[in-house]
Amino acid sequence: MKQIIVVTGSGSIAQAIARRVSVGKHILLADIKPEVAKEAETVLSRAGFEVSTSYVDVSSRQSIQDLVKQATGIGEIKGVIHTAGLSPSQAKAQDIIKVDLYGTAVVFEEFGKVIAKGGSAVVIGSQSSHRLNVDALTQYEADALATLVPEELLNLPLVKDIDDSLYAYQISKRGNALRVMAEAVKWGKRGARINCISAGIIYTPLAYDELNSVERGEFYQNMLSKSPAGRGGTPDEIGALAEFLFGPNGTYVSGSDILIDGGVTASYKYGELSS
């Protein structure tokens, strides 16, 4: 039986991770833009990987269920790489909530029902969620983000009235990290693991849009210049971390949120960005 790695979103980070964890496995690339998935398929296929593509709209439970059905029809799901999402500059607040918060919760839930023993998953979170104040969420709100049925998340008072795109993004990504903890318990009963990678500014086409935007470009440039690393990250650096989490040396890691941001969060707390 074929072993399957399901990848939602087919951008630079998704491809970097897939290259490192999919040797000898079948990659199922799913994207809301079929033409983008096809471009990624071409690149990965020419690099020697066995790849097929699919459409997915992660804001739709039915669409995610269709993807699960397609994947299980191909073989045994050994990995999930969830990178699909919207950034603050791409969409309105409630659209971000529907995709980044609700959609991610559904992906965890639906793939958690079928993930194979020894399987693993990573979701790409954000260092932005670490900039929320420690008292931004009550314990009740944090527990709700972690455990509520996905459809109920959309009616959570904390969530349903957000109209600021950046705050919606931060809450969604914090919710992803919290839900990874709760899902790790369920996935563990199947002998599988799930983790979150909270990435900083990674040099992707989307990041360049942010860095060059009128609205947020100066903010992000300042963030990078005053961080300990003094630069953004590369997709391959995210891929290397994911490779560890998927591999034999990462088998004791589950339910974790790993921050990889060049020290940006540290600088916000104790450095030049704190002022």
C-alpha positions as CSV (number, residue, x, y, z in Angstrom):
1,M,0.0,0.0,0.0
2,K,1.2,3.5,-0.9
3,Q,2.1,5.8,1.9
4,I,0.6,9.3,1.5
5,I,1.7,12.8,2.5
6,V,-1.2,15.2,2.2
7,V,-0.2,18.8,1.7
8,T,-2.7,21.7,1.9
9,G,-1.4,24.7,0.2
10,S,1.3,24.4,-2.3
11,G,3.6,27.4,-1.8
12,S,7.3,27.6,-1.0
13,I,7.0,26.4,2.6
14,A,4.7,23.5,1.7
15,Q,7.1,22.4,-1.0
16,A,10.2,22.7,1.2
17,I,8.7,20.5,3.9
18,A,7.3,18.0,1.3
19,R,10.8,17.6,-0.2
20,R,12.2,16.6,3.1
21,V,9.6,14.2,4.4
22,S,8.1,12.5,1.2
23,V,10.9,10.5,-0.3
24,G,9.4,7.1,-1.2
25,K,5.9,8.4,-0.5
26,H,3.1,9.7,-2.7
27,I,2.5,13.5,-2.3
28,L,-1.1,14.7,-2.6
29,L,-1.0,18.4,-3.1
30,A,-4.3,20.3,-2.4
31,D,-4.9,23.9,-3.1
32,I,-7.8,26.3,-3.7
33,K,-6.1,27.3,-6.9
34,P,-5.6,24.2,-9.0
35,E,-3.2,26.0,-11.3
36,V,-0.9,26.7,-8.4
37,A,-1.0,23.1,-7.3
38,K,-0.2,22.0,-10.9
39,E,2.9,24.3,-11.0
40,A,4.1,22.8,-7.7
41,E,3.4,19.3,-9.0
42,T,5.6,20.0,-12.0
43,V,8.5,21.1,-9.9
44,L,8.3,18.2,-7.4
45,S,7.7,15.6,-10.1
46,R,10.8,16.8,-12.0
47,A,12.7,16.4,-8.7
48,G,11.7,12.7,-8.6
49,F,8.7,12.7,-6.4
50,E,5.4,11.0,-7.1
51,V,2.8,13.7,-7.0
52,S,-0.9,14.2,-7.6
53,T,-3.1,17.2,-7.1
54,S,-6.5,18.1,-5.7
55,Y,-8.8,21.0,-5.1
56,V,-9.5,22.0,-1.5
57,D,-11.3,24.9,0.1
58,V,-10.4,24.6,3.8
59,S,-13.2,26.8,4.8
60,S,-15.6,24.0,3.8
61,R,-15.9,20.8,5.8
62,Q,-17.3,19.0,2.8
63,S,-14.3,20.0,0.7
64,I,-11.9,18.7,3.4
65,Q,-13.9,15.5,3.7
66,D,-13.6,15.0,-0.1
67,L,-9.8,15.5,0.2
68,V,-9.7,12.8,3.0
69,K,-11.7,10.4,0.8
70,Q,-9.3,11.0,-2.2
71,A,-6.2,10.5,0.0
72,T,-7.5,7.3,1.6
73,G,-8.4,6.0,-1.8
74,I,-4.7,6.3,-2.8
75,G,-3.2,4.7,0.2
76,E,-2.3,5.1,3.9
77,I,-2.0,8.6,5.2
78,K,1.3,8.9,7.0
79,G,1.6,12.7,7.1
80,V,-0.3,16.0,6.9
81,I,1.4,19.3,6.1
82,H,-1.1,22.0,6.6
83,T,0.0,25.3,5.2
84,A,-3.2,26.7,3.6
85,G,-4.3,30.0,5.1
86,L,-4.9,33.7,4.6
87,S,-2.7,36.6,5.8
88,P,-3.8,39.9,7.2
89,S,-3.1,41.7,3.9
90,Q,-5.1,39.1,1.9
91,A,-8.5,39.1,3.4
92,K,-11.1,40.5,5.7
93,A,-11.1,39.5,9.4
94,Q,-14.0,37.0,9.3
95,D,-12.6,35.4,6.1
96,I,-9.4,34.8,8.0
97,I,-11.3,33.3,10.9
98,K,-13.2,30.9,8.6
99,V,-10.0,29.7,6.8
100,D,-7.2,29.9,9.4
101,L,-9.2,29.1,12.6
102,Y,-12.2,27.0,11.5
103,G,-10.6,25.4,8.5
104,T,-7.5,24.3,10.5
105,A,-9.7,22.8,13.2
106,V,-11.6,20.8,10.6
107,V,-8.4,19.6,9.0
108,F,-7.2,18.3,12.3
109,E,-10.5,16.7,13.1
110,E,-11.0,15.0,9.8
111,F,-7.5,13.8,9.2
112,G,-7.3,12.7,12.8
113,K,-9.9,10.1,12.1
114,V,-7.7,8.4,9.4
115,I,-4.1,9.2,10.2
116,A,-2.0,6.0,10.2
117,K,0.0,4.6,13.1
118,G,3.3,6.4,13.2
119,G,1.9,9.3,11.2
120,S,2.6,12.9,11.9
121,A,1.3,16.3,11.1
122,V,2.5,19.9,11.2
123,V,0.5,23.1,10.9
124,I,2.2,26.4,10.0
125,G,1.3,28.9,12.7
126,S,2.8,32.3,13.2
127,Q,5.1,34.2,15.5
128,S,2.4,36.9,15.4
129,S,0.3,34.9,17.8
130,H,3.1,35.1,20.3
131,R,2.8,38.9,20.4
132,L,-0.6,38.7,22.0
133,N,-0.5,39.8,25.6
134,V,-0.4,37.0,28.1
135,D,-3.8,38.1,29.4
136,A,-5.3,38.4,25.9
137,L,-7.3,35.2,26.5
138,T,-9.0,34.0,29.6
139,Q,-8.6,30.3,30.4
140,Y,-12.2,29.7,29.3
141,E,-11.4,31.3,25.9
142,A,-8.2,29.4,25.5
143,D,-9.9,26.1,26.3
144,A,-12.7,27.0,23.9
145,L,-10.3,27.6,21.0
146,A,-8.6,24.3,21.8
147,T,-11.6,22.1,22.1
148,L,-14.9,23.4,20.7
149,V,-16.5,21.7,17.8
150,P,-15.2,23.7,14.8
151,E,-18.6,25.1,13.8
152,E,-19.0,26.4,17.4
153,L,-15.8,28.3,17.1
154,L,-17.4,30.7,14.6
155,N,-20.0,31.7,17.3
156,L,-17.5,32.2,20.1
157,P,-17.9,35.8,21.4
158,L,-14.2,36.3,21.2
159,V,-14.2,35.4,17.5
160,K,-17.5,36.4,15.9
161,D,-17.1,40.2,16.4
162,I,-13.5,40.6,15.3
163,D,-13.2,43.1,12.4
164,D,-9.4,43.7,12.5
165,S,-7.6,41.5,10.1
166,L,-4.3,41.3,12.0
167,Y,-6.1,40.5,15.3
168,A,-8.2,37.8,13.5
169,Y,-4.9,36.3,12.2
170,Q,-3.3,36.4,15.6
171,I,-6.3,34.8,17.4
172,S,-6.5,32.2,14.6
173,K,-2.9,31.2,14.9
174,R,-3.0,31.2,18.7
175,G,-6.1,28.9,18.3
176,N,-4.1,26.6,16.0
177,A,-1.4,26.2,18.6
178,L,-3.8,25.6,21.4
179,R,-5.8,23.1,19.3
180,V,-2.7,21.2,18.5
181,M,-2.3,20.4,22.2
182,A,-5.9,19.1,22.4
183,E,-5.6,17.1,19.2
184,A,-2.3,15.5,20.2
185,V,-4.2,13.6,22.9
186,K,-6.6,12.2,20.3
187,W,-4.0,11.6,17.6
188,G,-1.9,9.8,20.3
189,K,-4.6,7.2,20.6
190,R,-3.9,6.3,17.0
191,G,-0.2,6.2,17.5
192,A,0.3,9.5,15.6
193,R,1.6,13.0,16.5
194,I,0.7,16.6,15.6
195,N,2.7,19.8,16.1
196,C,2.6,23.5,15.3
197,I,5.5,25.5,13.8
198,S,5.1,29.2,14.6
199,A,7.1,30.8,11.8
200,G,8.4,34.3,11.6
201,I,8.8,36.2,8.4
202,I,9.8,33.6,5.8
203,Y,11.0,34.7,2.4
204,T,8.1,33.6,0.2
205,P,6.1,35.5,-2.5
206,L,3.5,36.4,0.2
207,A,6.2,37.7,2.5
208,Y,7.6,39.9,-0.2
209,D,4.1,41.3,-0.7
210,E,4.0,42.1,3.0
211,L,7.5,43.6,3.0
212,N,6.8,45.8,0.0
213,S,3.2,46.8,1.0
214,V,2.4,50.4,1.8
215,E,0.3,49.4,4.8
216,R,2.7,47.0,6.6
217,G,6.0,47.1,4.7
218,E,7.8,49.5,7.0
219,F,6.6,47.7,10.1
220,Y,8.0,44.4,8.9
221,Q,11.3,45.8,7.7
222,N,11.8,47.4,11.1
223,M,10.9,44.1,12.8
224,L,13.6,42.2,10.8
225,S,16.3,44.8,11.3
226,K,15.8,44.9,15.0
227,S,15.6,41.1,15.5
228,P,18.6,39.1,16.8
229,A,19.0,37.3,13.4
230,G,18.6,40.6,11.5
231,R,16.9,38.8,8.6
232,G,13.9,36.8,7.6
233,G,13.9,33.0,7.3
234,T,14.0,30.7,4.4
235,P,11.5,28.0,3.5
236,D,14.3,25.4,3.8
237,E,14.8,26.4,7.5
238,I,11.1,25.6,8.1
239,G,11.6,22.4,6.1
240,A,14.5,21.4,8.3
241,L,12.5,21.8,11.5
242,A,9.6,19.9,10.0
243,E,11.9,17.1,9.0
244,F,13.0,16.7,12.6
245,L,9.3,16.7,13.8
246,F,8.4,14.1,11.2
247,G,11.5,11.9,11.6
248,P,12.8,9.4,14.1
249,N,14.5,12.0,16.2
250,G,11.2,13.8,16.8
251,T,9.0,11.0,18.0
252,Y,8.8,12.4,21.6
253,V,7.4,15.7,20.3
254,S,3.7,16.0,20.1
255,G,1.2,18.8,21.0
256,S,4.0,21.4,20.8
257,D,4.2,24.9,19.4
258,I,7.7,25.6,18.2
259,L,8.7,29.2,17.6
260,I,11.1,29.8,14.7
261,D,11.3,33.6,14.1
262,G,15.0,34.6,14.3
263,G,14.4,36.1,17.7
264,V,11.7,38.6,16.8
265,T,9.5,37.6,19.7
266,A,12.4,37.8,22.0
267,S,13.2,41.3,20.8
268,Y,9.5,42.3,21.4
269,K,9.8,41.2,24.9
270,Y,13.3,42.2,25.9
271,G,14.9,44.0,22.9
272,E,14.7,47.0,20.7
273,L,11.2,46.2,19.5
274,S,9.8,46.3,23.1
275,S,9.7,50.1,23.1
